[in-house]
Amino acid sequence: MALRVTFVAAAGSSSLLAERFEDVRPLDQAGWHEVERAAHELLPLAAADLRYCSPSPRSRATGEGLGYAPLVQLALRDCDMGRWRGLTLGEAMAREPGAVDAWLADPWATPYGGESLPAFIGRVGGWLDTRPADGDCAVVAVAEPSVIRAALVYVLKAPPATYWSIDVRSLSTISVAGRAGRWSLRLDGARTQPTRA
């Protein structure tokens, strides 16, 4: 019997360059439009046996907007970025360029005084490993892109630095299946036809 967890990336609340560490801003108008456009495609996931979300305002709003009525999971919160909380990467770089370089070079580094990347990955993986697995169970979890990247690194048992090589776009989905300590990545067929440039 397999547990299947489908992650849905929260709708964006700003451009990627304006993304903030531990962003607590609500979903903006552009984000709500993203949710409206994707709702038809993502609504079937509301039939999951269990529905969760990260505690961030945009994850909760995305889950509610998609009709999931998700339960907030503190273990799915963003990485604790200490004194960099609320800053963009550019702002952190302007204030502490050496610290940002050290953080990007060493996954264990915490020059901001918060959680290390491996600790963050372990926390998210621990959440996965404690999901109920009675029979075939479908779970949907709306989460910040950073949380989904951490989950993928955990599932693939990849080195922590792999985290920086995973791009998670808003309202994208990815599924993992298995049970505690034995997860696999599931890539399903596209739900919509790709647009041509």
C-alpha positions in Angstrom: 0.0 0.0 0.0 1.5 3.3 -1.0 1.1 6.8 0.3 1.1 9.5 -2.4 1.9 13.1 -1.5 1.3 15.7 -4.2 2.9 19.1 -3.5 1.4 22.2 -5.0 3.7 25.3 -5.0 2.0 28.3 -3.5 1.0 31.1 -5.9 3.6 33.9 -6.2 3.2 37.1 -4.4 5.9 39.0 -6.3 8.6 38.7 -8.9 11.3 36.2 -8.2 13.8 39.0 -7.6 11.6 40.4 -4.9 11.1 37.1 -3.1 11.9 37.4 0.6 13.3 35.0 3.1 10.4 33.6 5.2 8.0 35.8 3.2 4.9 36.7 5.3 3.2 39.0 2.8 -0.3 38.0 1.7 -1.1 36.8 -1.8 -1.3 39.9 -4.0 -3.6 40.5 -6.9 -1.3 38.8 -9.5 -1.1 35.7 -7.2 -4.9 35.5 -6.9 -5.1 35.7 -10.7 -2.7 32.8 -10.9 -4.9 30.8 -8.5 -8.0 31.5 -10.6 -6.3 30.5 -13.8 -5.0 27.2 -12.3 -8.1 26.3 -10.2 -9.8 24.2 -12.9 -6.6 22.1 -13.4 -5.8 21.8 -9.7 -9.3 21.4 -8.2 -9.3 17.5 -8.6 -6.6 17.4 -5.9 -9.2 18.6 -3.4 -10.4 15.0 -3.4 -7.2 13.9 -1.5 -7.8 12.0 1.7 -5.7 14.6 3.6 -5.0 18.3 2.7 -2.2 20.3 4.3 -0.4 23.6 3.7 2.6 25.6 4.9 1.8 28.2 7.5 2.8 31.1 5.2 -0.1 33.5 4.2 0.3 32.8 0.5 0.3 29.0 1.0 -2.8 29.1 3.1 -4.5 31.5 0.7 -3.5 29.3 -2.3 -5.0 26.2 -0.6 -8.2 28.0 0.3 -8.4 29.5 -3.2 -8.1 26.1 -4.7 -10.9 24.7 -2.5 -8.7 22.4 -0.4 -9.5 23.7 3.1 -6.0 22.6 4.1 -4.8 22.0 7.7 -1.7 24.1 8.5 1.5 22.1 9.2 4.2 23.9 11.2 6.8 21.4 10.0 6.2 22.7 6.4 7.3 26.2 7.3 10.1 27.9 5.4 13.7 27.6 6.5 14.4 29.8 9.6 16.6 32.5 8.2 17.3 34.3 11.5 18.2 37.9 11.0 17.7 37.7 7.2 14.0 37.0 7.7 12.0 39.4 5.4 15.0 40.4 3.3 15.5 39.6 -0.4 18.7 37.9 -1.4 19.9 41.2 -2.9 19.3 43.0 0.4 21.2 40.3 2.4 24.0 40.5 -0.1 24.2 44.3 0.2 24.4 44.0 4.0 26.5 40.9 4.4 28.2 39.8 1.2 30.7 37.5 2.8 28.0 35.8 4.9 25.8 35.2 1.8 28.8 33.8 -0.1 29.5 31.4 2.9 25.9 30.3 3.1 25.7 29.6 -0.6 29.0 27.7 -0.6 28.4 25.6 2.6 25.0 24.0 3.2 25.8 23.7 7.0 26.6 27.4 7.3 24.1 29.6 9.2 25.7 33.1 9.2 22.2 34.5 9.6 21.7 32.7 12.9 18.9 30.4 11.9 18.4 26.9 10.6 21.0 25.1 8.4 19.9 23.8 5.0 20.4 20.1 6.1 18.3 20.8 9.2 15.6 22.3 7.1 15.7 19.4 4.6 15.5 16.9 7.6 12.6 18.7 9.1 10.5 18.6 5.9 11.6 14.9 5.4 10.6 14.1 8.9 7.1 15.5 8.1 6.9 13.2 5.1 8.0 10.2 7.1 5.3 10.7 9.7 2.3 10.9 7.3 -0.3 8.2 7.9 0.1 5.3 5.5 -3.0 3.1 6.1 -3.8 1.7 2.8 -3.7 3.8 -0.4 -3.8 7.3 0.8 -3.7 10.5 -1.2 -2.3 13.7 0.4 -2.1 17.2 -1.1 0.2 19.8 0.5 0.4 23.4 -0.6 3.8 24.7 0.3 6.4 27.3 -0.4 8.8 26.5 -3.3 11.6 26.2 -0.8 9.8 23.5 1.2 9.1 21.5 -2.0 12.8 21.8 -3.0 13.7 20.5 0.5 11.2 17.6 0.2 12.7 16.6 -3.2 16.3 16.6 -1.9 15.1 14.4 1.0 13.2 12.0 -1.2 16.1 11.6 -3.7 18.6 11.3 -0.8 20.6 13.9 -2.7 23.4 16.0 -1.3 22.1 19.2 0.4 23.7 21.4 -2.2 21.3 19.9 -4.8 18.7 22.1 -3.2 20.1 25.1 -5.2 19.6 23.2 -8.5 15.8 22.7 -8.2 13.5 25.2 -9.7 9.9 25.1 -8.4 7.5 27.4 -10.2 4.3 28.8 -8.5 1.3 26.4 -8.8 3.4 23.6 -10.2 2.8 20.1 -8.8 5.1 17.2 -8.0 4.3 13.9 -6.4 6.2 11.5 -4.2 5.1 8.0 -3.3 6.1 5.5 -0.7 6.5 5.4 3.1 8.9 6.5 5.8 12.5 6.2 4.5 11.4 4.8 1.1 10.2 7.5 -1.2 10.2 7.8 -4.9 9.6 10.8 -7.2 6.6 10.5 -9.4 6.5 12.4 -12.7 3.0 12.3 -14.2 2.0 13.3 -17.7 1.3 16.9 -18.4 -2.3 18.0 -17.6 -2.4 20.7 -20.2 -0.8 21.2 -23.6 2.3 23.3 -23.5 2.1 26.8 -25.0 4.3 27.6 -27.9 6.4 30.7 -27.9 
